[in-house]
Each structure stands twice: as C-alpha cells, then as structure tokens.
C-alpha cells in the first residue's frame, strides 16, 4: 500500500471510471489521501458519480506522472461520513471550501477503497507490475 500511496500523493490528479446503464463514465478526479488502509476520494451526495457508485460500488482510477509512469487502480468502494477523516480531507484540500460549507456539510461524503488491485507501468513496453491490496 505504501508504493500506491506514494505514487498517488505525487500524482493525485487523474481519471475515475464508473458504470451507468452498462456504459463507462469517466471524469477527471483527484486522490485525497490515505487513511489507515483506505485510499480516500470525495464527492457530493447530489452528484451522478455518487448515484452510480451507490448502484454499482466499483470504480477504477488512473493517474500518470510527468515522466509518463502510470498507476491504474480498480476495486470495490464504500462511502463514509466519518467526521475525523472528512476533517482531515478538508484541512489538506482547501479548494473543497469552494464546494462545501465545511467537513460536516451533509452533501460532502468520502469514497474509500480498501480492497482492490493497483497496476504500475510506463510507456517503455516493459511489463507492468500488480499489487493486490
């Protein structure tokens, strides 16, 4: 999990994929932080992505570094409104204040992934590596 976290902390912006009506939905997204053994993302309960993940609680996330190394995550997700984690996310990502009143805003929720797979690679043609977490 440390290798995954290190890459995501250095390259937090990426793309999240979900499924809606049997079709992929991909959008720009950002990794927030690791809390215990959970990779944490966030969203609003009023967003389509929230409804998609409630119906089909599985997502993929991919990010690429400036030197063209990449990570691809896939796994099951759960939601939490744990105020301790929400405060930590809010403290470390000031832009959230433009979207939500505060960490206790009832629309603000966290998406957590604690089980899944991470694939690491680059565009050199070398085999990628896989970590199950």
C-alpha positions as CSV (number, residue, x, y, z in Angstrom):
1,X,0.0,0.0,0.0
2,X,2.9,2.4,0.6
3,X,4.0,2.3,-3.0
4,X,0.4,3.1,-4.1
5,X,0.1,5.9,-1.7
6,X,3.5,7.4,-2.6
7,X,2.6,7.5,-6.3
8,X,-0.9,9.0,-5.7
9,X,0.4,11.6,-3.4
10,X,2.9,12.8,-6.0
11,X,0.3,12.4,-8.9
12,X,-3.1,13.0,-7.3
13,X,-5.0,14.2,-10.4
14,X,-6.3,11.5,-12.7
15,X,-9.4,10.0,-14.1
16,X,-12.1,8.0,-12.3
17,X,-14.3,5.5,-14.1
18,X,-17.7,4.2,-13.0
19,X,-20.6,2.5,-14.8
20,X,-24.0,3.8,-15.6
21,X,-26.6,1.9,-17.6
22,X,-23.9,-0.5,-18.7
23,X,-21.7,2.2,-20.1
24,X,-18.5,3.6,-18.8
25,X,-18.4,7.1,-17.3
26,X,-15.0,8.7,-17.0
27,X,-14.3,12.0,-15.4
28,X,-11.3,14.0,-14.0
29,X,-10.8,13.3,-10.4
30,X,-8.4,13.7,-7.5
31,X,-7.0,11.4,-4.9
32,X,-7.4,13.0,-1.5
33,X,-5.3,10.9,1.0
34,X,-4.7,7.6,2.6
35,X,-6.3,7.0,5.9
36,X,-5.4,3.7,7.7
37,X,-5.6,1.2,4.8
38,X,-8.1,3.2,2.8
39,X,-7.5,5.2,-0.3
40,X,-9.8,8.2,0.1
41,X,-11.6,10.2,-2.6
42,X,-14.6,12.5,-2.1
43,X,-17.8,13.6,-3.8
44,X,-21.1,15.2,-3.2
45,X,-24.2,13.2,-2.5
46,X,-26.0,15.2,-5.1
47,X,-23.7,14.1,-7.9
48,X,-24.2,11.5,-10.6
49,X,-21.0,9.7,-9.6
50,X,-22.4,9.2,-6.1
51,X,-25.6,7.6,-7.5
52,X,-23.5,5.5,-9.9
53,X,-21.3,4.2,-7.1
54,X,-24.2,3.5,-4.8
55,X,-25.8,1.3,-7.5
56,X,-22.5,-0.3,-8.7
57,X,-19.9,0.1,-5.9
58,X,-16.8,-0.5,-8.0
59,X,-14.5,2.1,-9.7
60,X,-11.2,2.5,-11.5
61,X,-8.8,5.4,-11.1
62,X,-5.8,6.2,-13.2
63,X,-3.0,8.8,-13.0
64,X,0.1,9.5,-15.0
65,X,3.3,11.1,-13.7
66,X,5.2,13.8,-15.7
67,X,7.8,11.2,-16.7
68,X,5.0,9.0,-18.1
69,X,4.8,6.4,-15.4
70,X,1.3,5.4,-14.5
71,X,-0.9,3.7,-12.0
72,X,-4.3,2.1,-12.6
73,X,-6.5,1.2,-9.6
74,X,-9.6,-0.9,-9.6
75,X,-11.7,-2.1,-6.7
76,X,-14.8,-2.0,-4.6
77,X,-15.7,1.2,-2.8
78,X,-17.7,2.2,0.2
79,X,-18.8,5.5,1.5
80,X,-18.1,7.0,4.9
81,X,-19.1,10.2,6.6
82,X,-16.6,9.7,9.4
83,X,-16.1,13.3,10.6
84,X,-12.4,12.7,11.6
85,X,-11.5,11.6,8.1
86,X,-13.7,14.3,6.5
87,X,-11.9,17.0,8.6
88,X,-8.5,15.7,7.6
89,X,-9.5,15.8,3.9
90,X,-10.9,19.3,4.3
91,X,-7.8,20.5,6.0
92,X,-5.5,19.2,3.3
93,X,-7.6,20.3,0.3
94,X,-8.5,24.0,0.6
95,X,-10.4,24.0,-2.7
96,X,-13.2,21.9,-1.1
97,X,-14.2,25.1,0.8
98,X,-15.5,26.4,-2.6
99,X,-17.8,23.4,-2.9
100,X,-18.9,22.6,0.6
101,X,-19.7,24.6,3.7
102,X,-17.4,22.6,5.9
103,X,-16.4,19.0,6.7
104,X,-19.8,18.4,8.3
105,X,-21.7,19.5,5.2
106,X,-24.3,16.8,4.7
107,X,-23.6,16.7,0.9
108,X,-19.9,16.1,1.4
109,X,-19.0,12.4,1.6
110,X,-16.0,10.2,1.2
111,X,-15.4,7.4,-1.2
112,X,-13.0,4.8,0.2
113,X,-11.2,1.9,-1.5
114,X,-9.6,-0.6,0.8
115,X,-9.6,-3.7,-1.4
116,X,-8.5,-3.9,-5.0
117,X,-5.6,-4.0,-7.4
118,X,-3.1,-1.5,-8.5
119,X,-1.1,-1.8,-11.7
120,X,2.1,0.2,-12.3
121,X,3.7,0.7,-15.6
122,X,5.2,3.1,-18.1
123,X,5.2,3.6,-21.8
124,X,8.5,1.8,-22.4
125,X,7.0,-1.5,-23.2
126,X,8.3,-3.2,-20.1
127,X,5.9,-5.5,-18.2
128,X,3.7,-3.7,-15.7
129,X,3.6,-4.8,-12.0
130,X,0.5,-5.6,-10.0
131,X,-0.2,-5.2,-6.3
132,X,-3.3,-6.6,-4.6
133,X,-4.4,-4.7,-1.6
